[in-house]
Amino acid sequence: MALSTPVARELFHTRDIQCSGYHRADGLWDIEACMVDSKSYDMGFYDGRQLPAGAALHRMWLRLTLDDALHIHAVEVITDDAPFPACPEINRAYQQLQGLTIGPGFSGKVRNLFKGTAGCTHLTELLGPAATTAIQTIRSGRQKLSARQSQEVVDPSRNKDAVRLINSCHGWSQAGEAVAVLYPHLAGPRPGDAS
C-alpha cells in the first residue's frame, strides 16, 4: 500500500538512513548506521564552496560494537560530508558512548552528553535508529543463533525478550491477536480498559 497521490509539489530535501546489524566472529555485534542528506538544488557555502544538486550535504557513518546485553564496547564515527570543515572534529566526542548500555534511560543520556556544541545534531539523531536496530538485531539474533546451534524450532512463547514487548505498542496489545496466539497465557484486556 502506498500513500495517496499528493498535490503537485517540488522536492527540496532527501534524507536516507540505513542501519544494519551483524553478528561478529568474536561473539559481539556490530550495528552500522549511515545518514545521507541531499538537496534538489545547488547550494553555496559561506567559504565559497559549492554543492551541486543531489550531492551529499551530510554523509555520516556510525558503528557501535555491543555484547548480548546491549553494552557498548566500541564506537566508530566517520563524517565524509558536512557543511562546515569543523564538523568532523566532533566525531571523537562520541567515544563517550563506550561503556553505556542501550536500554531504559539511554536516550536521555545521549541528549545530555551531546547537547548543543558538545555534539552533532545529525550524529545524535542517527543514534536513535542505530539503537533500535541494535535491539532488533541482538534480541532476535541471539534466539536464532541458539536455535541454530541446538537445531531446534524456535518456540516464541519461550522468548523472554518478546514478552517485554507486550503492551509496548498497538500491535503488541495484550488484548490483540498476536499476543493471543503467541502468548495465550498472557492475553487479556489492555491495562486500563474497563472490565
Rosetta constraint file for C-alpha pairs under 8 A:
AtomPair CA 11 CA 40 HARMONIC 6.34 0.50
AtomPair CA 12 CA 39 HARMONIC 5.63 0.50
AtomPair CA 12 CA 40 HARMONIC 5.06 0.50
AtomPair CA 12 CA 41 HARMONIC 7.20 0.50
AtomPair CA 13 CA 37 HARMONIC 7.21 0.50
AtomPair CA 13 CA 38 HARMONIC 5.86 0.50
AtomPair CA 13 CA 39 HARMONIC 4.63 0.50
AtomPair CA 13 CA 40 HARMONIC 6.20 0.50
AtomPair CA 14 CA 36 HARMONIC 8.00 0.50
AtomPair CA 14 CA 37 HARMONIC 5.63 0.50
AtomPair CA 14 CA 38 HARMONIC 5.35 0.50
AtomPair CA 14 CA 39 HARMONIC 6.42 0.50
AtomPair CA 14 CA 40 HARMONIC 8.00 0.50
AtomPair CA 15 CA 35 HARMONIC 7.00 0.50
AtomPair CA 15 CA 36 HARMONIC 5.64 0.50
AtomPair CA 15 CA 37 HARMONIC 4.43 0.50
AtomPair CA 15 CA 38 HARMONIC 6.64 0.50
AtomPair CA 16 CA 34 HARMONIC 7.98 0.50
AtomPair CA 16 CA 35 HARMONIC 5.70 0.50
AtomPair CA 16 CA 36 HARMONIC 5.17 0.50
AtomPair CA 16 CA 37 HARMONIC 6.49 0.50
AtomPair CA 17 CA 33 HARMONIC 7.10 0.50
AtomPair CA 17 CA 34 HARMONIC 5.63 0.50
AtomPair CA 17 CA 35 HARMONIC 4.53 0.50
AtomPair CA 17 CA 36 HARMONIC 6.55 0.50
AtomPair CA 17 CA 126 HARMONIC 7.92 0.50
AtomPair CA 18 CA 33 HARMONIC 5.64 0.50
AtomPair CA 18 CA 34 HARMONIC 5.38 0.50
AtomPair CA 18 CA 35 HARMONIC 6.74 0.50
AtomPair CA 19 CA 31 HARMONIC 7.05 0.50
AtomPair CA 19 CA 32 HARMONIC 5.54 0.50
AtomPair CA 19 CA 33 HARMONIC 4.24 0.50
AtomPair CA 19 CA 34 HARMONIC 6.51 0.50
AtomPair CA 19 CA 129 HARMONIC 7.16 0.50
AtomPair CA 19 CA 130 HARMONIC 6.27 0.50
AtomPair CA 19 CA 133 HARMONIC 6.60 0.50
AtomPair CA 20 CA 31 HARMONIC 5.77 0.50
AtomPair CA 20 CA 32 HARMONIC 5.33 0.50
AtomPair CA 20 CA 33 HARMONIC 6.54 0.50
AtomPair CA 20 CA 133 HARMONIC 6.97 0.50
AtomPair CA 21 CA 29 HARMONIC 7.09 0.50
AtomPair CA 21 CA 30 HARMONIC 5.85 0.50
AtomPair CA 21 CA 31 HARMONIC 4.53 0.50
AtomPair CA 21 CA 32 HARMONIC 6.47 0.50
AtomPair CA 21 CA 133 HARMONIC 6.60 0.50
AtomPair CA 21 CA 134 HARMONIC 6.58 0.50
AtomPair CA 21 CA 137 HARMONIC 5.57 0.50
AtomPair CA 21 CA 138 HARMONIC 7.97 0.50
AtomPair CA 22 CA 29 HARMONIC 5.57 0.50
AtomPair CA 22 CA 30 HARMONIC 5.09 0.50
AtomPair CA 22 CA 31 HARMONIC 6.34 0.50
AtomPair CA 22 CA 137 HARMONIC 7.56 0.50
AtomPair CA 23 CA 27 HARMONIC 6.69 0.50
AtomPair CA 23 CA 28 HARMONIC 6.23 0.50
AtomPair CA 23 CA 29 HARMONIC 4.60 0.50
AtomPair CA 23 CA 30 HARMONIC 6.46 0.50
AtomPair CA 23 CA 141 HARMONIC 7.84 0.50
AtomPair CA 24 CA 28 HARMONIC 5.35 0.50
AtomPair CA 24 CA 29 HARMONIC 5.51 0.50
AtomPair CA 24 CA 30 HARMONIC 6.89 0.50
AtomPair CA 27 CA 67 HARMONIC 7.51 0.50
AtomPair CA 28 CA 65 HARMONIC 6.69 0.50
AtomPair CA 28 CA 66 HARMONIC 5.76 0.50
AtomPair CA 28 CA 67 HARMONIC 4.91 0.50
AtomPair CA 28 CA 68 HARMONIC 7.05 0.50
AtomPair CA 29 CA 65 HARMONIC 5.49 0.50
AtomPair CA 29 CA 66 HARMONIC 5.15 0.50
AtomPair CA 29 CA 67 HARMONIC 6.10 0.50
AtomPair CA 29 CA 68 HARMONIC 7.65 0.50
AtomPair CA 29 CA 138 HARMONIC 7.28 0.50
AtomPair CA 30 CA 63 HARMONIC 6.51 0.50
AtomPair CA 30 CA 64 HARMONIC 5.68 0.50
AtomPair CA 30 CA 65 HARMONIC 4.54 0.50
AtomPair CA 30 CA 66 HARMONIC 6.47 0.50
AtomPair CA 31 CA 62 HARMONIC 7.99 0.50
AtomPair CA 31 CA 63 HARMONIC 5.51 0.50
AtomPair CA 31 CA 64 HARMONIC 5.18 0.50
AtomPair CA 31 CA 65 HARMONIC 6.44 0.50
AtomPair CA 31 CA 66 HARMONIC 7.93 0.50
AtomPair CA 31 CA 130 HARMONIC 6.58 0.50
AtomPair CA 31 CA 133 HARMONIC 7.06 0.50
AtomPair CA 31 CA 134 HARMONIC 6.05 0.50
AtomPair CA 32 CA 61 HARMONIC 7.29 0.50
AtomPair CA 32 CA 62 HARMONIC 5.65 0.50
AtomPair CA 32 CA 63 HARMONIC 4.43 0.50
AtomPair CA 32 CA 64 HARMONIC 6.60 0.50
AtomPair CA 32 CA 130 HARMONIC 7.09 0.50
AtomPair CA 33 CA 61 HARMONIC 5.75 0.50
AtomPair CA 33 CA 62 HARMONIC 5.14 0.50
AtomPair CA 33 CA 63 HARMONIC 6.46 0.50
AtomPair CA 33 CA 126 HARMONIC 7.07 0.50
AtomPair CA 33 CA 129 HARMONIC 7.85 0.50
AtomPair CA 33 CA 130 HARMONIC 5.94 0.50
AtomPair CA 34 CA 59 HARMONIC 7.06 0.50
AtomPair CA 34 CA 60 HARMONIC 5.59 0.50
AtomPair CA 34 CA 61 HARMONIC 4.52 0.50
AtomPair CA 34 CA 62 HARMONIC 6.42 0.50
AtomPair CA 34 CA 126 HARMONIC 7.64 0.50
AtomPair CA 35 CA 58 HARMONIC 7.12 0.50
AtomPair CA 35 CA 59 HARMONIC 5.61 0.50
AtomPair CA 35 CA 60 HARMONIC 5.36 0.50
AtomPair CA 35 CA 61 HARMONIC 6.72 0.50
AtomPair CA 35 CA 122 HARMONIC 7.98 0.50
AtomPair CA 35 CA 126 HARMONIC 6.98 0.50
AtomPair CA 36 CA 56 HARMONIC 6.20 0.50
AtomPair CA 36 CA 57 HARMONIC 7.32 0.50
AtomPair CA 36 CA 58 HARMONIC 5.29 0.50
AtomPair CA 36 CA 59 HARMONIC 4.49 0.50
AtomPair CA 36 CA 60 HARMONIC 6.74 0.50
AtomPair CA 37 CA 56 HARMONIC 5.70 0.50
AtomPair CA 37 CA 57 HARMONIC 5.42 0.50
AtomPair CA 37 CA 58 HARMONIC 4.98 0.50
AtomPair CA 37 CA 59 HARMONIC 6.74 0.50
AtomPair CA 38 CA 53 HARMONIC 7.42 0.50
AtomPair CA 38 CA 54 HARMONIC 5.43 0.50
AtomPair CA 38 CA 55 HARMONIC 5.83 0.50
AtomPair CA 38 CA 56 HARMONIC 4.87 0.50
AtomPair CA 38 CA 57 HARMONIC 5.20 0.50
AtomPair CA 38 CA 58 HARMONIC 7.11 0.50
AtomPair CA 39 CA 53 HARMONIC 5.72 0.50
AtomPair CA 39 CA 54 HARMONIC 5.62 0.50
AtomPair CA 39 CA 55 HARMONIC 7.31 0.50
AtomPair CA 39 CA 56 HARMONIC 7.83 0.50
AtomPair CA 39 CA 57 HARMONIC 7.31 0.50
AtomPair CA 40 CA 53 HARMONIC 4.89 0.50
AtomPair CA 40 CA 54 HARMONIC 5.57 0.50
AtomPair CA 41 CA 52 HARMONIC 6.80 0.50
AtomPair CA 41 CA 53 HARMONIC 4.23 0.50
AtomPair CA 41 CA 54 HARMONIC 7.17 0.50
AtomPair CA 42 CA 50 HARMONIC 7.29 0.50
AtomPair CA 42 CA 51 HARMONIC 5.64 0.50
AtomPair CA 42 CA 52 HARMONIC 4.39 0.50
AtomPair CA 42 CA 53 HARMONIC 4.45 0.50
AtomPair CA 43 CA 50 HARMONIC 5.83 0.50
AtomPair CA 43 CA 51 HARMONIC 5.00 0.50
AtomPair CA 43 CA 52 HARMONIC 6.38 0.50
AtomPair CA 43 CA 53 HARMONIC 7.27 0.50
AtomPair CA 44 CA 48 HARMONIC 6.38 0.50
AtomPair CA 44 CA 49 HARMONIC 5.91 0.50
AtomPair CA 44 CA 50 HARMONIC 4.57 0.50
AtomPair CA 44 CA 51 HARMONIC 6.19 0.50
AtomPair CA 45 CA 49 HARMONIC 5.31 0.50
AtomPair CA 45 CA 50 HARMONIC 6.31 0.50
AtomPair CA 45 CA 51 HARMONIC 7.96 0.50
AtomPair CA 45 CA 83 HARMONIC 7.32 0.50
AtomPair CA 51 CA 55 HARMONIC 6.46 0.50
AtomPair CA 51 CA 57 HARMONIC 7.50 0.50
AtomPair CA 56 CA 81 HARMONIC 6.41 0.50
AtomPair CA 57 CA 81 HARMONIC 6.05 0.50
AtomPair CA 57 CA 82 HARMONIC 5.62 0.50
AtomPair CA 57 CA 83 HARMONIC 6.18 0.50
AtomPair CA 58 CA 79 HARMONIC 7.78 0.50
AtomPair CA 58 CA 80 HARMONIC 7.53 0.50
AtomPair CA 58 CA 81 HARMONIC 4.85 0.50
AtomPair CA 58 CA 82 HARMONIC 4.65 0.50
AtomPair CA 58 CA 83 HARMONIC 7.10 0.50
AtomPair CA 59 CA 79 HARMONIC 6.11 0.50
AtomPair CA 59 CA 80 HARMONIC 5.38 0.50
AtomPair CA 59 CA 81 HARMONIC 4.77 0.50
AtomPair CA 59 CA 82 HARMONIC 6.79 0.50
AtomPair CA 60 CA 77 HARMONIC 7.48 0.50
AtomPair CA 60 CA 78 HARMONIC 5.76 0.50
AtomPair CA 60 CA 79 HARMONIC 4.48 0.50
AtomPair CA 60 CA 80 HARMONIC 6.01 0.50
AtomPair CA 60 CA 81 HARMONIC 6.91 0.50
AtomPair CA 60 CA 123 HARMONIC 7.07 0.50
AtomPair CA 61 CA 76 HARMONIC 7.98 0.50
AtomPair CA 61 CA 77 HARMONIC 5.61 0.50
AtomPair CA 61 CA 78 HARMONIC 5.02 0.50
AtomPair CA 61 CA 79 HARMONIC 6.35 0.50
AtomPair CA 61 CA 80 HARMONIC 7.97 0.50
AtomPair CA 62 CA 75 HARMONIC 7.39 0.50
AtomPair CA 62 CA 76 HARMONIC 5.74 0.50
AtomPair CA 62 CA 77 HARMONIC 4.61 0.50
AtomPair CA 62 CA 78 HARMONIC 6.57 0.50
AtomPair CA 62 CA 123 HARMONIC 7.77 0.50
AtomPair CA 62 CA 126 HARMONIC 7.89 0.50
AtomPair CA 63 CA 75 HARMONIC 5.73 0.50
AtomPair CA 63 CA 76 HARMONIC 5.03 0.50
AtomPair CA 63 CA 77 HARMONIC 6.51 0.50
AtomPair CA 64 CA 72 HARMONIC 6.58 0.50
AtomPair CA 64 CA 73 HARMONIC 7.59 0.50
AtomPair CA 64 CA 74 HARMONIC 5.93 0.50
AtomPair CA 64 CA 75 HARMONIC 4.84 0.50
AtomPair CA 64 CA 76 HARMONIC 6.68 0.50
AtomPair CA 65 CA 72 HARMONIC 5.78 0.50
AtomPair CA 65 CA 73 HARMONIC 5.47 0.50
AtomPair CA 65 CA 74 HARMONIC 5.02 0.50
AtomPair CA 65 CA 75 HARMONIC 6.43 0.50
AtomPair CA 66 CA 70 HARMONIC 5.41 0.50
AtomPair CA 66 CA 71 HARMONIC 5.24 0.50
AtomPair CA 66 CA 72 HARMONIC 4.47 0.50
AtomPair CA 66 CA 73 HARMONIC 5.46 0.50
AtomPair CA 66 CA 74 HARMONIC 7.26 0.50
AtomPair CA 67 CA 71 HARMONIC 5.53 0.50
AtomPair CA 67 CA 72 HARMONIC 6.90 0.50
AtomPair CA 67 CA 73 HARMONIC 7.31 0.50
AtomPair CA 68 CA 138 HARMONIC 6.41 0.50
AtomPair CA 68 CA 139 HARMONIC 7.86 0.50
AtomPair CA 68 CA 142 HARMONIC 7.44 0.50
AtomPair CA 69 CA 101 HARMONIC 7.61 0.50
AtomPair CA 70 CA 101 HARMONIC 5.46 0.50
AtomPair CA 70 CA 102 HARMONIC 5.41 0.50
AtomPair CA 70 CA 103 HARMONIC 7.60 0.50
AtomPair CA 70 CA 134 HARMONIC 7.37 0.50
AtomPair CA 70 CA 135 HARMONIC 7.42 0.50
AtomPair CA 70 CA 138 HARMONIC 7.66 0.50
AtomPair CA 71 CA 99 HARMONIC 6.47 0.50
AtomPair CA 71 CA 100 HARMONIC 5.92 0.50
AtomPair CA 71 CA 101 HARMONIC 4.16 0.50
AtomPair CA 71 CA 102 HARMONIC 6.49 0.50
AtomPair CA 72 CA 97 HARMONIC 6.88 0.50
AtomPair CA 72 CA 98 HARMONIC 5.18 0.50
AtomPair CA 72 CA 99 HARMONIC 5.36 0.50
AtomPair CA 72 CA 100 HARMONIC 5.62 0.50
AtomPair CA 72 CA 101 HARMONIC 5.90 0.50
AtomPair CA 72 CA 102 HARMONIC 7.65 0.50
AtomPair CA 73 CA 98 HARMONIC 5.50 0.50
AtomPair CA 73 CA 99 HARMONIC 6.15 0.50
AtomPair CA 74 CA 95 HARMONIC 7.65 0.50
AtomPair CA 74 CA 98 HARMONIC 5.58 0.50
AtomPair CA 75 CA 94 HARMONIC 7.16 0.50
AtomPair CA 75 CA 95 HARMONIC 5.83 0.50
AtomPair CA 75 CA 97 HARMONIC 7.01 0.50
AtomPair CA 75 CA 98 HARMONIC 6.36 0.50
AtomPair CA 76 CA 95 HARMONIC 7.62 0.50
AtomPair CA 77 CA 91 HARMONIC 5.66 0.50
AtomPair CA 77 CA 92 HARMONIC 7.43 0.50
AtomPair CA 77 CA 94 HARMONIC 7.30 0.50
AtomPair CA 78 CA 88 HARMONIC 7.31 0.50
AtomPair CA 78 CA 91 HARMONIC 6.75 0.50
AtomPair CA 79 CA 87 HARMONIC 7.60 0.50
AtomPair CA 79 CA 88 HARMONIC 5.46 0.50
AtomPair CA 79 CA 91 HARMONIC 7.40 0.50
AtomPair CA 82 CA 87 HARMONIC 6.30 0.50
AtomPair CA 82 CA 88 HARMONIC 7.79 0.50
AtomPair CA 83 CA 87 HARMONIC 7.52 0.50
AtomPair CA 86 CA 90 HARMONIC 7.89 0.50
AtomPair CA 87 CA 91 HARMONIC 7.89 0.50
AtomPair CA 87 CA 120 HARMONIC 7.59 0.50
AtomPair CA 90 CA 94 HARMONIC 7.61 0.50
AtomPair CA 90 CA 118 HARMONIC 7.53 0.50
AtomPair CA 90 CA 119 HARMONIC 6.15 0.50
AtomPair CA 90 CA 120 HARMONIC 6.79 0.50
AtomPair CA 91 CA 95 HARMONIC 7.98 0.50
AtomPair CA 93 CA 114 HARMONIC 8.00 0.50
AtomPair CA 93 CA 118 HARMONIC 7.42 0.50
AtomPair CA 93 CA 119 HARMONIC 6.94 0.50
AtomPair CA 94 CA 119 HARMONIC 7.81 0.50
AtomPair CA 96 CA 113 HARMONIC 7.76 0.50
AtomPair CA 97 CA 110 HARMONIC 7.95 0.50
AtomPair CA 100 CA 106 HARMONIC 7.70 0.50
AtomPair CA 101 CA 106 HARMONIC 6.94 0.50
AtomPair CA 102 CA 106 HARMONIC 5.51 0.50
AtomPair CA 102 CA 131 HARMONIC 6.56 0.50
AtomPair CA 102 CA 135 HARMONIC 7.94 0.50
AtomPair CA 105 CA 109 HARMONIC 6.36 0.50
AtomPair CA 106 CA 110 HARMONIC 6.24 0.50
AtomPair CA 107 CA 111 HARMONIC 6.24 0.50
AtomPair CA 107 CA 128 HARMONIC 7.60 0.50
AtomPair CA 108 CA 112 HARMONIC 6.25 0.50
AtomPair CA 109 CA 113 HARMONIC 6.06 0.50
AtomPair CA 110 CA 114 HARMONIC 6.10 0.50
AtomPair CA 110 CA 124 HARMONIC 7.27 0.50
AtomPair CA 111 CA 115 HARMONIC 5.57 0.50
AtomPair CA 111 CA 124 HARMONIC 7.70 0.50
AtomPair CA 113 CA 118 HARMONIC 7.00 0.50
AtomPair CA 113 CA 119 HARMONIC 7.62 0.50
AtomPair CA 114 CA 118 HARMONIC 4.78 0.50
AtomPair CA 114 CA 119 HARMONIC 4.17 0.50
AtomPair CA 114 CA 120 HARMONIC 7.11 0.50
AtomPair CA 114 CA 124 HARMONIC 6.97 0.50
AtomPair CA 115 CA 119 HARMONIC 5.92 0.50
AtomPair CA 116 CA 120 HARMONIC 7.86 0.50
AtomPair CA 119 CA 123 HARMONIC 7.70 0.50
AtomPair CA 119 CA 124 HARMONIC 7.06 0.50
AtomPair CA 120 CA 124 HARMONIC 6.05 0.50
AtomPair CA 121 CA 125 HARMONIC 6.15 0.50
AtomPair CA 122 CA 126 HARMONIC 6.15 0.50
AtomPair CA 123 CA 127 HARMONIC 6.53 0.50
AtomPair CA 124 CA 128 HARMONIC 7.49 0.50
AtomPair CA 125 CA 129 HARMONIC 7.82 0.50
AtomPair CA 126 CA 130 HARMONIC 6.29 0.50
AtomPair CA 127 CA 131 HARMONIC 5.90 0.50
AtomPair CA 128 CA 132 HARMONIC 6.39 0.50
AtomPair CA 129 CA 133 HARMONIC 6.02 0.50
AtomPair CA 130 CA 134 HARMONIC 6.15 0.50
AtomPair CA 131 CA 135 HARMONIC 6.37 0.50
AtomPair CA 132 CA 136 HARMONIC 6.25 0.50
AtomPair CA 133 CA 137 HARMONIC 5.83 0.50
AtomPair CA 134 CA 138 HARMONIC 5.85 0.50
AtomPair CA 135 CA 139 HARMONIC 5.85 0.50
AtomPair CA 136 CA 140 HARMONIC 6.17 0.50
AtomPair CA 136 CA 141 HARMONIC 7.93 0.50
AtomPair CA 137 CA 141 HARMONIC 5.48 0.50
AtomPair CA 138 CA 142 HARMONIC 5.80 0.50
AtomPair CA 139 CA 143 HARMONIC 6.71 0.50
AtomPair CA 139 CA 161 HARMONIC 6.58 0.50
AtomPair CA 140 CA 144 HARMONIC 6.17 0.50
AtomPair CA 141 CA 145 HARMONIC 6.01 0.50
AtomPair CA 142 CA 146 HARMONIC 6.07 0.50
AtomPair CA 143 CA 147 HARMONIC 6.17 0.50
AtomPair CA 143 CA 154 HARMONIC 7.49 0.50
AtomPair CA 143 CA 159 HARMONIC 7.63 0.50
AtomPair CA 144 CA 148 HARMONIC 6.04 0.50
AtomPair CA 144 CA 154 HARMONIC 7.50 0.50
AtomPair CA 145 CA 149 HARMONIC 6.15 0.50
AtomPair CA 146 CA 150 HARMONIC 6.28 0.50
AtomPair CA 147 CA 151 HARMONIC 5.40 0.50
AtomPair CA 147 CA 152 HARMONIC 5.03 0.50
AtomPair CA 147 CA 153 HARMONIC 6.40 0.50
AtomPair CA 147 CA 154 HARMONIC 6.03 0.50
AtomPair CA 148 CA 152 HARMONIC 6.84 0.50
AtomPair CA 155 CA 159 HARMONIC 7.26 0.50
AtomPair CA 156 CA 162 HARMONIC 7.86 0.50
AtomPair CA 156 CA 182 HARMONIC 6.26 0.50
AtomPair CA 157 CA 182 HARMONIC 5.73 0.50
AtomPair CA 157 CA 183 HARMONIC 5.60 0.50
AtomPair CA 159 CA 163 HARMONIC 6.62 0.50
AtomPair CA 160 CA 164 HARMONIC 6.94 0.50
AtomPair CA 161 CA 165 HARMONIC 7.29 0.50
AtomPair CA 162 CA 166 HARMONIC 7.36 0.50
AtomPair CA 164 CA 168 HARMONIC 7.78 0.50
AtomPair CA 165 CA 169 HARMONIC 7.71 0.50
AtomPair CA 165 CA 172 HARMONIC 6.38 0.50
AtomPair CA 166 CA 172 HARMONIC 5.02 0.50
AtomPair CA 166 CA 173 HARMONIC 5.94 0.50
AtomPair CA 166 CA 174 HARMONIC 5.90 0.50
AtomPair CA 166 CA 179 HARMONIC 7.34 0.50
AtomPair CA 167 CA 172 HARMONIC 5.38 0.50
AtomPair CA 167 CA 173 HARMONIC 4.53 0.50
AtomPair CA 167 CA 174 HARMONIC 5.79 0.50
AtomPair CA 167 CA 190 HARMONIC 7.36 0.50
AtomPair CA 168 CA 172 HARMONIC 6.27 0.50
AtomPair CA 168 CA 173 HARMONIC 7.24 0.50
AtomPair CA 169 CA 173 HARMONIC 6.32 0.50
AtomPair CA 171 CA 176 HARMONIC 6.94 0.50
AtomPair CA 171 CA 178 HARMONIC 7.27 0.50
AtomPair CA 172 CA 176 HARMONIC 6.71 0.50
AtomPair CA 172 CA 178 HARMONIC 6.57 0.50
AtomPair CA 172 CA 179 HARMONIC 6.47 0.50
AtomPair CA 173 CA 178 HARMONIC 7.94 0.50
AtomPair CA 173 CA 179 HARMONIC 6.94 0.50
AtomPair CA 173 CA 190 HARMONIC 6.45 0.50
AtomPair CA 174 CA 179 HARMONIC 5.65 0.50
AtomPair CA 174 CA 180 HARMONIC 7.42 0.50
AtomPair CA 174 CA 186 HARMONIC 6.90 0.50
AtomPair CA 174 CA 187 HARMONIC 5.02 0.50
AtomPair CA 174 CA 188 HARMONIC 5.55 0.50
AtomPair CA 174 CA 189 HARMONIC 6.27 0.50
AtomPair CA 174 CA 190 HARMONIC 5.65 0.50
AtomPair CA 175 CA 179 HARMONIC 7.14 0.50
AtomPair CA 175 CA 180 HARMONIC 7.26 0.50
AtomPair CA 175 CA 187 HARMONIC 5.89 0.50
AtomPair CA 175 CA 188 HARMONIC 4.95 0.50
AtomPair CA 175 CA 189 HARMONIC 4.78 0.50
AtomPair CA 175 CA 190 HARMONIC 5.48 0.50
AtomPair CA 176 CA 180 HARMONIC 6.33 0.50
AtomPair CA 176 CA 187 HARMONIC 7.67 0.50
AtomPair CA 177 CA 181 HARMONIC 6.16 0.50
AtomPair CA 178 CA 182 HARMONIC 5.95 0.50
AtomPair CA 178 CA 183 HARMONIC 7.85 0.50
AtomPair CA 179 CA 183 HARMONIC 4.97 0.50
AtomPair CA 179 CA 184 HARMONIC 6.34 0.50
AtomPair CA 179 CA 186 HARMONIC 7.12 0.50
AtomPair CA 179 CA 187 HARMONIC 5.75 0.50
AtomPair CA 180 CA 184 HARMONIC 4.52 0.50
AtomPair CA 180 CA 185 HARMONIC 7.92 0.50
AtomPair CA 180 CA 186 HARMONIC 7.56 0.50
AtomPair CA 180 CA 187 HARMONIC 5.15 0.50
AtomPair CA 180 CA 188 HARMONIC 7.96 0.50
AtomPair CA 183 CA 187 HARMONIC 6.44 0.50
AtomPair CA 189 CA 193 HARMONIC 6.34 0.50
AtomPair CA 189 CA 195 HARMONIC 7.85 0.50
